Amino acid sequence: MMAKTPDQIAKDAHSGYYASGDYADDRYAWTVQTFLPACTQKKILEVGCGSGKLLSLLKSQNEVFGVDAAADGIIACASRGIDAYCLDVSSEPLPFPNRSFDFVICLETIEHMTSPYFALMEMRRVLKTGGKLVCSVPNPNWGHIFLYPGLFEYRYFRRFLQQCDFAILRVDHWERAPRETILPRFLSRFTLLRGRYFAGVLRKCLELLWKAFGQFPYFCYWLWTFEAVKFDTEEPSLLIRQSAQTSPKAIDPS
C-alpha cells in the first residue's frame, strides 16, 4: 500500500464529517454580531467553512469564499451558492493571490490541522495588510482531543499568533466551560465539590477577580475567539528566524 500524502490523510479523516447533521446557528450568529457587525462590501474567507452556515449570514452584502477538508461540507456550500474549495489548508496552499481578503475566519478548525504553522502562514498571506483574522480554539480543560495539546493552551496559542506576526486586538468567549473544570483534577472527583455551590461559585468569583484586574479569565470559558490584525514587518518569517538562530556558525580562528 502506498503512503498517503498529508492532504489525503486529512480528507479521509474528515470524510462524511457532516453526515449526521450540522452545528447550531447560534454560535455563528454570535461570531458575526461580535466581530463583524454591519460588515458590508468586504471580501471574506472562512477556513473550515463546513456547510457554509456562517458565510450564508454574510453572503448577501459581502464577497465570501470557503475552504474545508470535508467534501460533504463543500457540497452543502455549493447548494447555498457559496464558492468553496475542498482542500487541506495545513498542507495545500490556499487558491488565492496574496493580500486578497479583508477578513479570514477560522472557528475551531486550526486544532484539527496537522501543520497549524503552514495553515496560519497561508491565512496571513491572503490577508490584506490591516486585514483581520477571527480565530477560535476550544479550552483544552473540557476534554477536546488535540493533535498538539500544548499549543492550544491559552498563553501558548496567544504567543503562537504573535510570533506569526499578528497583533491581537481582543479575545472574547463563547459560553462557560463546565464548572468542574475549574477544579484541580484530584478535587474534581468529589461530587459535592463539582456542584454549583462550590465549583460554580468559585468559577464566578475567579472570573470577577480576573476581570477586576483587567485580565481575561480564559480558564472559565468553553472556547476563546481571537481578533487579530495582520501588520507589515521587515522581519523574516518565524521559520527562517528559527533556522538562522540554530544553524551552525563559523568558528572564529582567533
Secondary structure, 3 states (H helix, E strand, C coil): CCCCCHHHHHHHHCCCCCCCCCCCCHHHHHHHHHHCCCCCCCEEEEECCCCCHHHHHHHHHCEEEEEECCHHHHHHHHHCCCEEEECCCCCCCCCCCCCCEEEEEEECCHHHCCCHHHHHHHHHHHEEEEEEEEEEEECHHHCCCCCCHHHHCHHHHHHHHHHCCEEEEEEEEEEECCHHHHCCCCCCCCHHHHCHHHHHHHHHHHHHHHHHCCCCCHHHEEEEEEEEEECCCCCCCHHHHHHHHHCCCCCCCC
